[in-house]
């Protein structure tokens, strides 16, 4: 499981994700709600979730040596297949509001 006790945000990350029109607060919002994750390349995880404004983001995290500690690599708008994966998974688990997600 991807349990994030500590998220390390290097000094250059806010400017990097700003290129995708995303701010750190939006990244943090995803982690406070429902999110799903899939293994990425090179010990990385793709975390897919929604901001408070219901914007789907994909956040790329790198594992660190400390338990439940990850470094923020990047964040970007979620791709269509990532949004679909999120909706399908959350709907199966019964953890998401049903109405607005069906239209996404």
DAJOBEL-V361197 format. One record per backbone hydrogen bond with DSSP energy under -0.5 kcal/mol. NH is the residue of the N-H (numbers start at 0). CO is the residue of the C=O. If there is no record, write none. Layout:
NH&CO ; NH&CO
This chain:
2&0 ; 3&1 ; 4&2 ; 4&67 ; 5&67 ; 7&5 ; 7&69 ; 8&6 ; 9&7 ; 12&9 ; 13&9 ; 15&11 ; 16&12 ; 17&13 ; 18&14 ; 18&15 ; 19&16 ; 20&17 ; 21&16 ; 25&22 ; 26&22 ; 27&23 ; 28&24 ; 29&25 ; 30&26 ; 31&27 ; 31&28 ; 32&28 ; 32&29 ; 35&47 ; 37&45 ; 39&43 ; 43&40 ; 44&60 ; 45&37 ; 46&44 ; 46&58 ; 47&35 ; 47&45 ; 48&56 ; 49&33 ; 50&54 ; 53&50 ; 55&53 ; 56&48 ; 57&75 ; 58&46 ; 58&56 ; 59&73 ; 60&44 ; 60&58 ; 61&70 ; 62&42 ; 63&68 ; 68&65 ; 69&5 ; 70&61 ; 71&7 ; 72&59 ; 73&59 ; 75&57 ; 77&55 ; 82&78 ; 83&79 ; 84&80 ; 85&81 ; 86&82 ; 87&83 ; 88&84 ; 89&85 ; 90&86 ; 91&87 ; 92&88 ; 93&89 ; 94&89 ; 101&97 ; 101&98 ; 102&99 ; 103&100
